[in-house]
């Protein structure tokens, strides 16, 4: 298992770790990472196209979480 580099920026460190896992992983690992990435992008795109009546005062509700803007 690759180590998470805690000295740098967290998102970059995480992406480097995932990239290393993908490059060194077997076919099942690669499929799981690709599936998670696609699902994440689909979810982000669906939030971007939500009708305005589902977004109240900047509060975004999904089945998985509720985001309250600061």
N, C-alpha and C positions, 0 to 999 in steps of 0.2 A: 504494500500500500504506500503510495507516495506521501510525503510529508507536506503539510501546509506551511508555507513560508510566512511566518508571523512578522517578519521585519519590513515587508513592503506593504503596498496598498492592498486591502483585503480582497476586493473583486479581482484584481489582477492575479493575486496569489492563488485564489480559488480556481480561476480559469486555467492557470498554468498546471495546477494539480489535475484538473479534469482532462486537459489535453494530454498530459503524461499517461493518465489511466487509459484514455482512448488509444493512444499510440501503442501502448504495451499490453493492452487487454486482448482477450480472446473475442471471438465473434459475438458471444452473448453479451459481453461487457459493451462492445461497440454498439450493438443494437439497443441496449438499455439506455445508453447515453444519448444516442440519436433520437430515440422515442421521447425521452424527457425533454430534450431541446425542442422538438417539434411541438409537443404539448404546451410547453411554456410559451412559444411564439404564437400558437393558436389562441391561447388564453389572453395574451397581451393584445392581440388583434381584435378579439371579440370585445374586450373592454373599450377599445378605441372606437368601436362602432355601436356601442350601447345607445339606445334612444335617450334623449335628454330627460325624459320623465322618470327614468330609473336612477338618475344621478340627482340627488337632492342636496342642495347647498354644498356641493363638493364632496359629499359622502358617497363612497362607492361601495356597494354591497355585492358580493359574489357568494357562491355556495361555500367557498373556503375561507373567506376573510371579509372584514369590514374595514375600510380605510377611511380614517378621519383626517382631513387636511389640517395642518397646523396654522 
